[in-house]
Amino acid sequence: MELPALLTLFCAVLSASASAAQISLAVSLPAKPNPFLLPPSTHATLSSLHKRLDAPLTTVNTFNFHNVSADSYLLDVHCATDTFQPLRVDVGEDGAVKAWETFRGNEWGNKGEEVPVKSEGESRRGFSVKALGGKIFFLERPAFSVLSILKSPMILMGIVTMGIVFGMPYLMDNMDPELRAEFEERQKESPLNAIMGNAQAGQNPLGNFDMAAYLAGSGKKEGVKR
């Protein structure tokens, strides 16, 4: 092959590689949180298996990546106070750019929701990232609150018990005489009242109880005749 043909071929390869390396990406921040209040150390990275690009935060609240070659990248926004959604960014040989939401530990082939990419010129593409929230480095100690104590189940049970103990005599005094007499009569017939009475008298309420006869379905155990 002649020398002019080789030079022409070499120039064509250089121009093709130069045109492929002239893609620029403009990554915009959302309105919330306020980008002007982010620390100056905020920056973004485009990383792949072959290269890593870094872009600082500009005065117009964007990250500008220049000379991005065709590859599949992971976009991360590094900020000390807030967290942003990582993105998978694919740059094609023809300059086409596509982006999807992703997260750490996700399989690379598992693409999330697609992020719209705008064309801002012949070789410039732009898209925005989503804010996930502020970073919390310390747990706030809960403050003392009387309501939190009153919400305790044990405290509520104690309050209800005290209400019954102190409120029952008042209800008995204001009860209708006939209704009160009927209530006292039913209390006397209650099995629990009989057991408590025997216990107070020094007798064992279960002393005459025959478990075998009870399980057999019969009444009290009859005396054995000799």
Stockholm file with secondary structure:
# STOCKHOLM 1.0

chainA/1-226         MELPALLTLFCAVLSASASAAQISLAVSLPAKPNPFLLPPSTHATLSSLHKRLDAPLTTVNTFNFHNVSADSYLLDVHCATDTFQPLRVDVGEDGAVKAWETFRGNEWGNKGEEVPVKSEGESRRGFSVKALGGKIFFLERPAFSVLSILKSPMILMGIVTMGIVFGMPYLMDNMDPELRAEFEERQKESPLNAIMGNAQAGQNPLGNFDMAAYLAGSGKKEGVKR
#=GR chainA/1-226 SS CCHHHHHHHHHHHHHHHHHHTTEEEEEECCSSSCGGGSCTTCEEEEECSSCEEEEECCTTSEEEEEEECSEEEEEEEECSSEEECCEEEEECTTSCEEEEECCTTCCTTCCCSEECCEECSSSEEEEECCEEEECCCSCCCCCCCHHHHHTSHHHHHHHHHHHHHHHHHHHHHTSCHHHHHHHHHHHHHCHHHHHHHHHHTTCCTTTTCCHHHHHHTCCSCCCCCC
#=GC SS_cons         CCHHHHHHHHHHHHHHHHHHTTEEEEEECCSSSCGGGSCTTCEEEEECSSCEEEEECCTTSEEEEEEECSEEEEEEEECSSEEECCEEEEECTTSCEEEEECCTTCCTTCCCSEECCEECSSSEEEEECCEEEECCCSCCCCCCCHHHHHTSHHHHHHHHHHHHHHHHHHHHHTSCHHHHHHHHHHHHHCHHHHHHHHHHTTCCTTTTCCHHHHHHTCCSCCCCCC
//
